[in-house]
Amino acid sequence: MPQFLMNRKHADGSYTGSKAMEKSGYCGGSFDGIYYPSDDDDDEMVDIAGATLDFSSDDVPPLSSGPHDEYSGGGRAGSMNGHGPGKLVDPLDDPLPGVGTYEDFNTIDWVREKSKDRDRHREITNNRKQSTLALLISLSDAFSGWLLMLLVGLMAGALAGGIDITAHWLTDMKEGVCLAGFWFNHEHCCWTSNETTFLERDRCPQWQSWAELITGTSEGAFAYIVNYLMYLLWALFFSFLAVTLVRAFAPYACGSGIPEIKTILSGFIIRGYLGKWTLIVKTITLVLAVSSGLSLGKEGPLVHVACCCANILCHLFTKYRKNEAKRREVLSAAAAVGVSVAFGAPIGGVLFSLEEVSYYFPLKTLWRSFFAALVAAFTLRSINPFGNSRLVLFYVEFHAPWHLVELAPFILLGIFGGLWGALFIKANIAWCRIRKTTRLGQYSVIEVLVVTAVTALVAFPNSYTRMSGAELISELFNDCSLLDSSQLCGYKQPNTTSETGAGNSLADRPAGDGVYTALWQLALALIFKMLITVITFGMKVPSGLFIPSMAVGAIAGRLLGVGMEQLAYYNHDWFIFRGWCSPGADCITPGLYAMVGAAACLGGVTRMTVSLVVIMFELTGGLEYIVPLMAATMTSKWVADAFGREGIYEAHIRLNGYPFLEPKEEFEHSSLAVDVMRPRRSDPALVTLTQEGMTVGEVEVLVENTHFSGFPVVVSQDSPRLVGFVLRRDLLISIDNARKRQEGVVSASQVFFSEHTPHHAADAPPPLRLRGIMDLSPFTVTDHTPMDITVDIFRKLGLRQCLVTHNGKLLGIITKKDILKHMAQMANRDPDSILFN
């Protein structure tokens, strides 16, 4: 039989919903528990079920329910009482609450949603000339989208500012506390101190390490051990608090969120994923996870946070609350807002939403995304979370130009980024699969604590791994000047004043002991970051991938940059340096290499191109480095694509079995629609309804004994010419309402989908007309339609199912799940890995 079930129905009549998904252990466990509960899941059930709220009825109500519903209140009561025994109830004339809405883990019908919105807009436009009130309603409807974007930008910008400030404070708390006020971080504590020195500008009497507070001294082995121990304890406390809050209150708050956002934007419904509890818990636990020192970033989760803000604010506006397609336009703009506040790159955020996340991105959404990203960036700039009038911690400005010869090392960094990206994806997916298929997924709290302990123990001795990811990137991007006391700037001082470069930059200088020490520490930090990030991403805490990937690339780039700098200094007479790198000139900028390496590694992991280059040049404030960034990013993508075309987010979508048709993936097989449709030759006949001749009882028995989410309607069983398509949910709601509202409707009542009421005997029970819930124009293809065309139809129209006909007669049905299973089979993957439809 055709497998186009949207929600599996169990033997007891209940549907699989968000609770079951939560019980399965959303980020760390296996999804198999959703459909096939086992005894192994008891621990997860006890841990989560007692504290999780009912998202499906609270955070994201169905579109046609709630206090603002036009069917609620007196109108609904009146319609129930207004039908006499002989009056037919037609859902087309008298809409029923719940008809046209979707169950959890369903795919929306894009065509129906867009059609509903066009009808609504047409009605408002036609009425605007009738009265002043109608004109005001029309104006408010047109303005509501921009107002919503304003609110989303303000809310997301404020939350991002709060997250940045709090995470900075808690990160510093692992090393000490400010005596002038415990709420000050290290930098703000020493801001006004007059007792700081040039070499130790971060040391001031107001800020004391834990060793100074406990033992009274900051020197010696015992003080080092005390600081080490306090660093470890604070890290464990923060991570334990984060994973406990996620498990207890919002299992959907774990992970990056971008794979799920992509799936939701493609039309899939995951109730509660963008709800208010998820927003609250993710905001709190994101701060804790970043502060714990784990190898993760806050940039990806900020996209999830911004989309939660947008989804919650959508409920203030009727046209977004009641239309899933319109809501997804707002969520696309919110994804742009998330990147805008994460990197301080509003244009890059819009391009990120367009290139990486969005499924449907009309021109109107582009404008609104731009406006929302602008508002969010302005809000964050007003809060000024880093105290440097910049939107990010690692904003830099380079002064020395790059030379054509340097394209070779830039391309080399691109190759490294592509290899690292491909290796990371394979290793991380393998580790996540182990987590999902073994008992490791049941011990998510222990896993987080063990990884945190290992991270803290290894990270503390090395200053470059002890600092936060953003601080590390800021250090690596930095262009050394005379005022820098960093180890990375520990060059031997020039003997003469002639060895100074132009402007604020310094001439290339020989490396000193500080530089060599820093290079060894960075090499160790590179190995550590590459290994620990693989097992950190995907744990049951909010975890972004942008900062760890950029850190790996920035370390590799800085190492290569210093190497090139020293090569040019000692060999300026080589033919590759001759003519542009004379003695005393500022030839090589190691910080630029770090930036190019960061872009290359992030591009290799995510396969971003245009948006990544724009984000990186918005970070540097200069346009002249676009060519190196473009060269490294494209090289990274080409190299990574040679090992597999999936980015990390697409790989996690496939790992979780989401019904997502990747727009970038080509369908290269010569299959026909008849090869993919259900039923197959060995399957039972297709279950259909007839437009006349069936009773209410027969329809109810058919629905009860099958698990399909919809049924084709044909003229008769002998003449299977297609009439339309009716959804299971709409059918059940309509029959249930008819039994309550229309007197005389019993199991023997005739059900008909035809336009005219058939003749029935005077003593027969009144018939039930259900033409109003039927889709009279379902999408159809012939049995010889090539599958590449069928897949394009599904992608571009956002279809849930498509009926297959031969000479006008119904043969079968193709659903999105059938296509995904067929594509998995053609790629020699397990077709049963597609869990949802």
ABEGO torsion letter per residue (X at the ends): XBBABABBBBAAGBBBBAAAAAAAGAAABBAAAAABBBAAAAAAAAAAAAABBBAAAAABBBAABEAABAABEAAAAAAAAABBAABBBBAAABBBBGBGBBBBGBBBBAAAAAAAAAAAAAAAAAAAAABAAAAAAAAAAAAAAAAAAAAAAAAAAAAAAAAAAAAAAAAAAAAEBBAAEAABBAAAAAAABAABBAABAABBAABBBAAAAAAGBABEAAAAAAAAAAAAAAAAAAAAAAAAAAAAABAAABEAGAAAAAAAAAGBBBBGAABAAAAAAAAAAAAAAAAAGBBBBAAAAAAAAAAAAAAAAAAABAAAAABAAAAAAAAAAAAAAAAAAAAGBAAAAAAAAAAAABABBBAAAAAAAAAAAAAAAAAAAAAGAAGAGBABAABBBBABBBBAAAAAAAAAAAAAAAAAAAAAAAAAAAAAAAAAABAAAABAAAAAAAAAAAAAAAAAABAAAABBAAAAAAAAABBBBAABABAAABBBBBABAAABBBEABBBBBBBBAAAAAAAAAAAAAAAAAAAAAAAABGBABBBBAAAAAAAAAAAAAAAAAAAAAAAAAAAAABAAABGABBBGBBABBAAAAAAAAAAAAAAAAAGBBAAAAAAAAAAAGBAAAAAAAAAAAAAAAAAAAAAEABBAAAAAAAAAGBBBBBAABBBABABBAAAABOBBAABBBBBBBBABGBBAAAAAAAAAABABABBBBBABAABBBBABBBBAAAAAAAAAAAAAABBGBBAABBBBABABBBBBBAABBBBBBAAAABBABBBBBBAABBAAAAAAAAAAAGBABBBBBBGGBBABBBBAAAAAAAAAAAAGBBAAABABX
